[in-house]
Amino acid sequence: MNVPEQSGYKDINSEIQMPTVTEEQVKIYIDLYGQDLKENNKAMYKAKFLRSIRLASQKENVYICGRVSAEMYKKGIYNVDIQLDSLGVVQQCQCECAADMGPEAQCKHVGLVLHALTKLKEGIITQETCTQVLQKFHQAKKYTGSPVKMEYLVLRNSKNPMMALKTFDPRSLDCRNISGYDDQVRSIWLNSTATNPPIRQMYAPANVYAIANDHNYQDKSPEDMFLQSIHITAITHDEQESIETR
Ligand SMILES: [Zn+2]
């Protein structure tokens, strides 16, 4: 099949002047060879297997060049050429695929391009081109993973390539399991002058009754010293007068 030069082709849009291809005409051509491709054509058309479709006019004839994605492997493309007469009747077809070499090709790729031609009025749907959709790589993607507990995180390390955090201890061996370490830490924080460091919540409040019974070297008990300091058990005459004159 002789086709025009590539430069003679232009993209097909709804305003282009070309013979109308009807479903009946396509059906007649397909039925000539007793194949039932209609459903498959529709499915492939919906799935956007048609990459592009172009047209060139030469004398009485119109040549259609379609590029169809292969079904079996991703990057494969078959070029389909279709020759129509001025009334839109299919004259010749050819396809690059192994199934049919033409001039009366009948494969699904030809069927798909013919089916697409019948959709001219409503606009032929082709596969999206790389510039058709706005680029979005600077927009944050929605995070769909579920959070992992810190202890189940897997750390990478040259000595232990995949070590679970559960058994991971950043301290060197001589710093682990030191006796009295917990008491030392507790003492540091209980005696710290910082106001309310959150770590104090780790430790139970002091037993105030135990303080009174604790051994000490004072001559009076803490209760007596407290009562005396607020002038209840002992008060001088001067202090008494100063309170009364207030
Ligand atoms: Zn084919």
py3Dmol code that shows the C-alpha trace and the ligand (Angstrom):
import py3Dmol

protein = """\
ATOM      1  CA  MET A   1       0.000   0.000   0.000  1.00  0.00           C
ATOM      2  CA  ASN A   2       1.421   3.365  -1.039  1.00  0.00           C
ATOM      3  CA  VAL A   3       0.938   6.052   1.573  1.00  0.00           C
ATOM      4  CA  PRO A   4       1.690   9.800   1.342  1.00  0.00           C
ATOM      5  CA  GLU A   5       4.795  11.383   2.857  1.00  0.00           C
ATOM      6  CA  GLN A   6       4.732  11.824   6.655  1.00  0.00           C
ATOM      7  CA  SER A   7       4.871  15.632   6.239  1.00  0.00           C
ATOM      8  CA  GLY A   8       1.537  15.539   4.393  1.00  0.00           C
ATOM      9  CA  TYR A   9      -0.328  14.318   7.469  1.00  0.00           C
ATOM     10  CA  LYS A  10      -2.082  16.582   9.938  1.00  0.00           C
ATOM     11  CA  ASP A  11      -3.883  15.909  13.220  1.00  0.00           C
ATOM     12  CA  ILE A  12      -7.545  15.047  13.071  1.00  0.00           C
ATOM     13  CA  ASN A  13      -9.892  17.314  14.996  1.00  0.00           C
ATOM     14  CA  SER A  14     -13.631  17.858  14.842  1.00  0.00           C
ATOM     15  CA  GLU A  15     -13.313  20.743  12.370  1.00  0.00           C
ATOM     16  CA  ILE A  16     -11.326  18.865   9.750  1.00  0.00           C
ATOM     17  CA  GLN A  17     -12.916  18.159   6.370  1.00  0.00           C
ATOM     18  CA  MET A  18     -12.970  14.452   5.704  1.00  0.00           C
ATOM     19  CA  PRO A  19     -15.441  11.855   4.480  1.00  0.00           C
ATOM     20  CA  THR A  20     -17.768  10.575   7.161  1.00  0.00           C
ATOM     21  CA  VAL A  21     -17.072   7.046   8.272  1.00  0.00           C
ATOM     22  CA  THR A  22     -20.178   5.389   9.660  1.00  0.00           C
ATOM     23  CA  GLU A  23     -20.464   2.350  11.866  1.00  0.00           C
ATOM     24  CA  GLU A  24     -22.266   0.528   9.041  1.00  0.00           C
ATOM     25  CA  GLN A  25     -19.357   1.062   6.663  1.00  0.00           C
ATOM     26  CA  VAL A  26     -16.914  -0.224   9.247  1.00  0.00           C
ATOM     27  CA  LYS A  27     -19.164  -3.182   9.963  1.00  0.00           C
ATOM     28  CA  ILE A  28     -19.326  -4.039   6.245  1.00  0.00           C
ATOM     29  CA  TYR A  29     -15.541  -4.022   5.985  1.00  0.00           C
ATOM     30  CA  ILE A  30     -15.056  -6.049   9.171  1.00  0.00           C
ATOM     31  CA  ASP A  31     -17.825  -8.517   8.225  1.00  0.00           C
ATOM     32  CA  LEU A  32     -16.144  -9.217   4.893  1.00  0.00           C
ATOM     33  CA  TYR A  33     -13.746 -11.440   6.757  1.00  0.00           C
ATOM     34  CA  GLY A  34     -16.204 -12.803   9.241  1.00  0.00           C
ATOM     35  CA  GLN A  35     -14.528 -11.340  12.309  1.00  0.00           C
ATOM     36  CA  ASP A  36     -16.382 -10.073  15.336  1.00  0.00           C
ATOM     37  CA  LEU A  37     -14.185  -7.313  16.685  1.00  0.00           C
ATOM     38  CA  LYS A  38     -16.825  -4.810  17.689  1.00  0.00           C
ATOM     39  CA  GLU A  39     -16.781  -5.324  21.460  1.00  0.00           C
ATOM     40  CA  ASN A  40     -13.022  -5.563  21.569  1.00  0.00           C
ATOM     41  CA  ASN A  41     -12.711  -2.350  19.542  1.00  0.00           C
ATOM     42  CA  LYS A  42     -14.956  -0.495  21.952  1.00  0.00           C
ATOM     43  CA  ALA A  43     -13.019  -1.759  24.959  1.00  0.00           C
ATOM     44  CA  MET A  44      -9.647  -0.832  23.456  1.00  0.00           C
ATOM     45  CA  TYR A  45     -10.963   2.592  22.445  1.00  0.00           C
ATOM     46  CA  LYS A  46     -12.197   3.271  25.978  1.00  0.00           C
ATOM     47  CA  ALA A  47      -8.882   2.123  27.411  1.00  0.00           C
ATOM     48  CA  LYS A  48      -7.142   4.715  25.211  1.00  0.00           C
ATOM     49  CA  PHE A  49      -5.034   2.314  23.199  1.00  0.00           C
ATOM     50  CA  LEU A  50      -5.159   4.780  20.345  1.00  0.00           C
ATOM     51  CA  ARG A  51      -2.136   7.041  20.747  1.00  0.00           C
ATOM     52  CA  SER A  52      -2.618   9.391  17.817  1.00  0.00           C
ATOM     53  CA  ILE A  53      -4.550   9.624  14.597  1.00  0.00           C
ATOM     54  CA  ARG A  54      -3.595  11.765  11.580  1.00  0.00           C
ATOM     55  CA  LEU A  55      -4.900  12.331   8.118  1.00  0.00           C
ATOM     56  CA  ALA A  56      -3.579  13.161   4.644  1.00  0.00           C
ATOM     57  CA  SER A  57      -5.573  13.789   1.478  1.00  0.00           C
ATOM     58  CA  GLN A  58      -4.284  12.694  -1.904  1.00  0.00           C
ATOM     59  CA  LYS A  59      -6.388  12.993  -5.060  1.00  0.00           C
ATOM     60  CA  GLU A  60      -9.707  11.238  -4.394  1.00  0.00           C
ATOM     61  CA  ASN A  61      -8.474   9.362  -1.404  1.00  0.00           C
ATOM     62  CA  VAL A  62      -7.943  10.081   2.258  1.00  0.00           C
ATOM     63  CA  TYR A  63      -5.188   8.331   4.154  1.00  0.00           C
ATOM     64  CA  ILE A  64      -5.455   7.783   7.872  1.00  0.00           C
ATOM     65  CA  CYS A  65      -2.388   7.012   9.946  1.00  0.00           C
ATOM     66  CA  GLY A  66      -3.042   5.721  13.461  1.00  0.00           C
ATOM     67  CA  ARG A  67      -0.600   4.695  16.154  1.00  0.00           C
ATOM     68  CA  VAL A  68      -1.940   1.993  18.453  1.00  0.00           C
ATOM     69  CA  SER A  69      -0.327   0.747  21.673  1.00  0.00           C
ATOM     70  CA  ALA A  70       0.394  -2.964  21.776  1.00  0.00           C
ATOM     71  CA  GLU A  71      -1.696  -4.894  24.272  1.00  0.00           C
ATOM     72  CA  MET A  72       0.954  -7.347  25.339  1.00  0.00           C
ATOM     73  CA  TYR A  73       3.987  -5.190  25.995  1.00  0.00           C
ATOM     74  CA  LYS A  74       4.056  -1.625  27.199  1.00  0.00           C
ATOM     75  CA  LYS A  75       6.208   0.314  24.768  1.00  0.00           C
ATOM     76  CA  GLY A  76       5.121  -1.428  21.575  1.00  0.00           C
ATOM     77  CA  ILE A  77       3.350   0.711  18.995  1.00  0.00           C
ATOM     78  CA  TYR A  78       1.779  -0.478  15.770  1.00  0.00           C
ATOM     79  CA  ASN A  79       1.322   1.922  12.887  1.00  0.00           C
ATOM     80  CA  VAL A  80      -1.967   1.441  11.106  1.00  0.00           C
ATOM     81  CA  ASP A  81      -2.632   2.895   7.634  1.00  0.00           C
ATOM     82  CA  ILE A  82      -6.114   3.101   6.238  1.00  0.00           C
ATOM     83  CA  GLN A  83      -7.129   4.315   2.781  1.00  0.00           C
ATOM     84  CA  LEU A  84     -10.650   5.718   2.407  1.00  0.00           C
ATOM     85  CA  ASP A  85     -12.359   6.914  -0.728  1.00  0.00           C
ATOM     86  CA  SER A  86     -14.215  10.217  -0.921  1.00  0.00           C
ATOM     87  CA  LEU A  87     -17.376   8.587   0.460  1.00  0.00           C
ATOM     88  CA  GLY A  88     -15.644   7.154   3.485  1.00  0.00           C
ATOM     89  CA  VAL A  89     -15.592   3.579   2.227  1.00  0.00           C
ATOM     90  CA  VAL A  90     -12.583   1.597   3.373  1.00  0.00           C
ATOM     91  CA  GLN A  91     -10.342   0.778   0.408  1.00  0.00           C
ATOM     92  CA  GLN A  92      -7.229  -0.664   1.958  1.00  0.00           C
ATOM     93  CA  CYS A  93      -5.751  -1.222   5.402  1.00  0.00           C
ATOM     94  CA  GLN A  94      -2.394  -2.264   6.684  1.00  0.00           C
ATOM     95  CA  CYS A  95      -0.943  -2.819  10.109  1.00  0.00           C
ATOM     96  CA  GLU A  96       2.555  -3.488  11.378  1.00  0.00           C
ATOM     97  CA  CYS A  97       1.546  -6.257  13.729  1.00  0.00           C
ATOM     98  CA  ALA A  98       2.303  -9.872  13.016  1.00  0.00           C
ATOM     99  CA  ALA A  99      -1.359 -10.771  12.662  1.00  0.00           C
ATOM    100  CA  ASP A 100      -1.989  -8.863   9.468  1.00  0.00           C
ATOM    101  CA  MET A 101       0.275  -7.217   6.939  1.00  0.00           C
ATOM    102  CA  GLY A 102      -2.501  -5.909   4.608  1.00  0.00           C
ATOM    103  CA  PRO A 103      -3.666  -4.687   2.023  1.00  0.00           C
ATOM    104  CA  GLU A 104      -6.835  -6.020   3.669  1.00  0.00           C
ATOM    105  CA  ALA A 105      -5.690  -6.038   7.238  1.00  0.00           C
ATOM    106  CA  GLN A 106      -8.272  -7.190   9.764  1.00  0.00           C
ATOM    107  CA  CYS A 107      -6.489  -7.086  13.083  1.00  0.00           C
ATOM    108  CA  LYS A 108      -7.771  -5.415  16.238  1.00  0.00           C
ATOM    109  CA  HIS A 109      -5.528  -2.393  15.626  1.00  0.00           C
ATOM    110  CA  VAL A 110      -7.198  -1.653  12.311  1.00  0.00           C
ATOM    111  CA  GLY A 111     -10.555  -2.300  13.932  1.00  0.00           C
ATOM    112  CA  LEU A 112      -9.722   0.192  16.696  1.00  0.00           C
ATOM    113  CA  VAL A 113      -8.705   2.974  14.282  1.00  0.00           C
ATOM    114  CA  LEU A 114     -11.845   2.399  12.200  1.00  0.00           C
ATOM    115  CA  HIS A 115     -13.958   2.503  15.349  1.00  0.00           C
ATOM    116  CA  ALA A 116     -12.261   5.771  16.344  1.00  0.00           C
ATOM    117  CA  LEU A 117     -13.090   7.304  12.957  1.00  0.00           C
ATOM    118  CA  THR A 118     -16.795   6.746  13.589  1.00  0.00           C
ATOM    119  CA  LYS A 119     -16.428   8.919  16.727  1.00  0.00           C
ATOM    120  CA  LEU A 120     -15.163  11.926  14.763  1.00  0.00           C
ATOM    121  CA  LYS A 121     -18.160  14.135  15.444  1.00  0.00           C
ATOM    122  CA  GLU A 122     -17.974  13.792  19.213  1.00  0.00           C
ATOM    123  CA  GLY A 123     -14.175  14.069  19.147  1.00  0.00           C
ATOM    124  CA  ILE A 124     -11.768  11.184  18.945  1.00  0.00           C
ATOM    125  CA  ILE A 125     -10.258  10.185  22.271  1.00  0.00           C
ATOM    126  CA  THR A 126      -6.566   9.391  22.093  1.00  0.00           C
ATOM    127  CA  GLN A 127      -4.044   8.528  24.748  1.00  0.00           C
ATOM    128  CA  GLU A 128      -2.978  11.493  26.859  1.00  0.00           C
ATOM    129  CA  THR A 129       0.181  13.170  25.681  1.00  0.00           C
ATOM    130  CA  CYS A 130       2.955  14.038  28.112  1.00  0.00           C
ATOM    131  CA  THR A 131       2.044  17.741  28.164  1.00  0.00           C
ATOM    132  CA  GLN A 132      -1.712  17.294  28.377  1.00  0.00           C
ATOM    133  CA  VAL A 133      -1.877  17.027  32.147  1.00  0.00           C
ATOM    134  CA  LEU A 134      -0.324  19.755  34.291  1.00  0.00           C
ATOM    135  CA  GLN A 135       2.874  18.652  35.947  1.00  0.00           C
ATOM    136  CA  LYS A 136       2.436  18.079  39.678  1.00  0.00           C
ATOM    137  CA  PHE A 137       5.822  16.987  40.924  1.00  0.00           C
ATOM    138  CA  HIS A 138       6.162  20.034  43.184  1.00  0.00           C
ATOM    139  CA  GLN A 139       2.845  19.275  44.875  1.00  0.00           C
ATOM    140  CA  ALA A 140       2.855  17.155  47.993  1.00  0.00           C
ATOM    141  CA  LYS A 141       1.388  13.718  47.559  1.00  0.00           C
ATOM    142  CA  LYS A 142      -1.082  12.348  50.015  1.00  0.00           C
ATOM    143  CA  TYR A 143       0.616  10.024  52.483  1.00  0.00           C
ATOM    144  CA  THR A 144      -1.168   6.693  52.509  1.00  0.00           C
ATOM    145  CA  GLY A 145       1.160   4.543  54.631  1.00  0.00           C
ATOM    146  CA  SER A 146       0.280   3.715  58.216  1.00  0.00           C
ATOM    147  CA  PRO A 147       2.577   4.895  61.011  1.00  0.00           C
ATOM    148  CA  VAL A 148       5.117   2.421  62.365  1.00  0.00           C
ATOM    149  CA  LYS A 149       5.945   2.261  66.056  1.00  0.00           C
ATOM    150  CA  MET A 150       9.438   3.481  66.812  1.00  0.00           C
ATOM    151  CA  GLU A 151      10.440   0.124  68.303  1.00  0.00           C
ATOM    152  CA  TYR A 152       9.551  -1.688  65.079  1.00  0.00           C
ATOM    153  CA  LEU A 153      11.643   0.580  62.905  1.00  0.00           C
ATOM    154  CA  VAL A 154      14.463  -1.193  61.156  1.00  0.00           C
ATOM    155  CA  LEU A 155      17.801   0.588  61.335  1.00  0.00           C
ATOM    156  CA  ARG A 156      20.679   0.204  58.928  1.00  0.00           C
ATOM    157  CA  ASN A 157      24.194  -0.033  60.230  1.00  0.00           C
ATOM    158  CA  SER A 158      27.390  -1.327  58.624  1.00  0.00           C
ATOM    159  CA  LYS A 159      28.055  -3.941  61.343  1.00  0.00           C
ATOM    160  CA  ASN A 160      24.441  -5.030  61.811  1.00  0.00           C
ATOM    161  CA  PRO A 161      22.859  -4.376  58.455  1.00  0.00           C
ATOM    162  CA  MET A 162      19.246  -4.874  59.503  1.00  0.00           C
ATOM    163  CA  MET A 163      18.908  -4.494  63.251  1.00  0.00           C
ATOM    164  CA  ALA A 164      15.577  -4.028  64.950  1.00  0.00           C
ATOM    165  CA  LEU A 165      15.306  -0.940  67.118  1.00  0.00           C
ATOM    166  CA  LYS A 166      13.833  -3.088  69.875  1.00  0.00           C
ATOM    167  CA  THR A 167      17.269  -4.499  70.705  1.00  0.00           C
ATOM    168  CA  PHE A 168      19.184  -1.375  69.747  1.00  0.00           C
ATOM    169  CA  ASP A 169      21.175   0.316  72.544  1.00  0.00           C
ATOM    170  CA  PRO A 170      23.252   3.359  71.578  1.00  0.00           C
ATOM    171  CA  ARG A 171      25.392   3.123  74.754  1.00  0.00           C
ATOM    172  CA  SER A 172      28.817   1.505  74.652  1.00  0.00           C
ATOM    173  CA  LEU A 173      29.148  -1.842  76.466  1.00  0.00           C
ATOM    174  CA  ASP A 174      30.831  -0.427  79.600  1.00  0.00           C
ATOM    175  CA  CYS A 175      27.999   2.060  80.063  1.00  0.00           C
ATOM    176  CA  ARG A 176      25.228  -0.519  80.159  1.00  0.00           C
ATOM    177  CA  ASN A 177      23.620  -1.975  83.306  1.00  0.00           C
ATOM    178  CA  ILE A 178      25.598   0.134  85.785  1.00  0.00           C
ATOM    179  CA  SER A 179      24.481  -0.691  89.357  1.00  0.00           C
ATOM    180  CA  GLY A 180      22.472   2.050  91.071  1.00  0.00           C
ATOM    181  CA  TYR A 181      22.092   3.974  87.808  1.00  0.00           C
ATOM    182  CA  ASP A 182      18.312   4.364  88.231  1.00  0.00           C
ATOM    183  CA  ASP A 183      18.713   5.773  91.765  1.00  0.00           C
ATOM    184  CA  GLN A 184      21.386   8.153  90.566  1.00  0.00           C
ATOM    185  CA  VAL A 185      19.140   9.528  87.831  1.00  0.00           C
ATOM    186  CA  ARG A 186      16.238   9.802  90.297  1.00  0.00           C
ATOM    187  CA  SER A 187      18.376  11.674  92.769  1.00  0.00           C
ATOM    188  CA  ILE A 188      19.620  14.094  90.126  1.00  0.00           C
ATOM    189  CA  TRP A 189      16.110  15.088  89.134  1.00  0.00           C
ATOM    190  CA  LEU A 190      14.543  15.185  92.591  1.00  0.00           C
ATOM    191  CA  ASN A 191      17.328  17.466  93.797  1.00  0.00           C
ATOM    192  CA  SER A 192      17.406  19.576  90.678  1.00  0.00           C
ATOM    193  CA  THR A 193      16.594  23.256  91.176  1.00  0.00           C
ATOM    194  CA  ALA A 194      14.674  23.356  87.898  1.00  0.00           C
ATOM    195  CA  THR A 195      10.977  24.136  88.406  1.00  0.00           C
ATOM    196  CA  ASN A 196       8.786  21.146  87.521  1.00  0.00           C
ATOM    197  CA  PRO A 197      10.879  19.274  84.947  1.00  0.00           C
ATOM    198  CA  PRO A 198       8.496  16.769  83.277  1.00  0.00           C
ATOM    199  CA  ILE A 199      10.689  13.814  84.264  1.00  0.00           C
ATOM    200  CA  ARG A 200       9.582  14.309  87.906  1.00  0.00           C
ATOM    201  CA  GLN A 201       6.249  12.829  86.920  1.00  0.00           C
ATOM    202  CA  MET A 202       8.067   9.518  86.644  1.00  0.00           C
ATOM    203  CA  TYR A 203       8.543   9.458  90.444  1.00  0.00           C
ATOM    204  CA  ALA A 204       5.862   9.031  93.141  1.00  0.00           C
ATOM    205  CA  PRO A 205       5.369  11.975  95.576  1.00  0.00           C
ATOM    206  CA  ALA A 206       7.195  11.841  98.888  1.00  0.00           C
ATOM    207  CA  ASN A 207       5.491  10.227 101.932  1.00  0.00           C
ATOM    208  CA  VAL A 208       4.936  13.178 104.307  1.00  0.00           C
ATOM    209  CA  TYR A 209       4.190  10.883 107.289  1.00  0.00           C
ATOM    210  CA  ALA A 210       7.503   9.138 106.826  1.00  0.00           C
ATOM    211  CA  ILE A 211       9.327  12.462 107.111  1.00  0.00           C
ATOM    212  CA  ALA A 212       7.992  12.948 110.689  1.00  0.00           C
ATOM    213  CA  ASN A 213       9.071   9.474 111.708  1.00  0.00           C
ATOM    214  CA  ASP A 214      12.410   9.607 109.974  1.00  0.00           C
ATOM    215  CA  HIS A 215      15.524   9.602 112.095  1.00  0.00           C
ATOM    216  CA  ASN A 216      17.174  13.012 112.488  1.00  0.00           C
ATOM    217  CA  TYR A 217      19.557  14.851 114.816  1.00  0.00           C
ATOM    218  CA  GLN A 218      17.266  17.753 115.804  1.00  0.00           C
ATOM    219  CA  ASP A 219      16.125  18.112 119.469  1.00  0.00           C
ATOM    220  CA  LYS A 220      12.490  18.586 118.354  1.00  0.00           C
ATOM    221  CA  SER A 221      10.316  16.747 115.869  1.00  0.00           C
ATOM    222  CA  PRO A 222       9.515  18.475 112.518  1.00  0.00           C
ATOM    223  CA  GLU A 223       5.886  19.034 113.676  1.00  0.00           C
ATOM    224  CA  ASP A 224       7.011  20.851 116.819  1.00  0.00           C
ATOM    225  CA  MET A 225       9.465  22.963 114.864  1.00  0.00           C
ATOM    226  CA  PHE A 226       6.714  23.904 112.393  1.00  0.00           C
ATOM    227  CA  LEU A 227       4.204  24.839 115.171  1.00  0.00           C
ATOM    228  CA  GLN A 228       6.854  26.905 116.889  1.00  0.00           C
ATOM    229  CA  SER A 229       7.790  28.716 113.667  1.00  0.00           C
ATOM    230  CA  ILE A 230       4.185  29.934 113.194  1.00  0.00           C
ATOM    231  CA  HIS A 231       4.026  31.109 116.894  1.00  0.00           C
ATOM    232  CA  ILE A 232       1.513  28.539 118.133  1.00  0.00           C
ATOM    233  CA  THR A 233       3.434  26.630 120.787  1.00  0.00           C
ATOM    234  CA  ALA A 234       5.750  29.475 121.753  1.00  0.00           C
ATOM    235  CA  ILE A 235       5.439  33.220 121.445  1.00  0.00           C
ATOM    236  CA  THR A 236       7.299  36.128 123.076  1.00  0.00           C
ATOM    237  CA  HIS A 237       5.569  39.137 124.622  1.00  0.00           C
ATOM    238  CA  ASP A 238       6.870  41.463 121.902  1.00  0.00           C
ATOM    239  CA  GLU A 239       5.643  39.261 119.103  1.00  0.00           C
ATOM    240  CA  GLN A 240       2.240  39.079 120.802  1.00  0.00           C
ATOM    241  CA  GLU A 241       2.006  42.878 120.970  1.00  0.00           C
ATOM    242  CA  SER A 242       3.095  43.381 117.400  1.00  0.00           C
ATOM    243  CA  ILE A 243       0.401  41.001 116.134  1.00  0.00           C
ATOM    244  CA  GLU A 244      -2.269  42.733 118.234  1.00  0.00           C
ATOM    245  CA  THR A 245      -1.321  46.235 116.999  1.00  0.00           C
ATOM    246  CA  ARG A 246      -1.348  45.191 113.325  1.00  0.00           C
TER     247      ARG A 246
END
"""
ligand_1 = """\
1
ZN
Zn -2.468 -5.037 13.846
"""
view = py3Dmol.view(width=600, height=400)
view.addModel(protein, "pdb")
view.setStyle({"model": 0}, {"cartoon": {"style": "trace"}})
view.addModel(ligand_1, "xyz")
view.setStyle({"model": 1}, {"stick": {}})
view.zoomTo()
view.show()
